[in-house]
Amino acid sequence: QSSPSQRAADRELRHRLTRALGELPEDQRTAVALRHLHGLPVADVAAHMGRTERAVAGLLHRGVCRLRELLDAPGDGDEPAETRAAG
């Protein structure tokens, strides 16, 4: 069993991840979700998206890199990255 503080931290991480996923371009978001949230192999993601495996690999790479940037950014994550950068 997890502690109340661990459950709160887990909820916060899920919230931040959901927001970060929402900031990705649609094709990157789809590829990341199918591969990492639904566990599909890259070949299946490519077939679902009508793309080559190489194209999907590129989308996954860029999408995961961007997610890392968004999740590592300072602040509470409630404002878009462009707003934080302009501030």
Beta strands, then each sheet from edge to edge (+ up, - down):
end
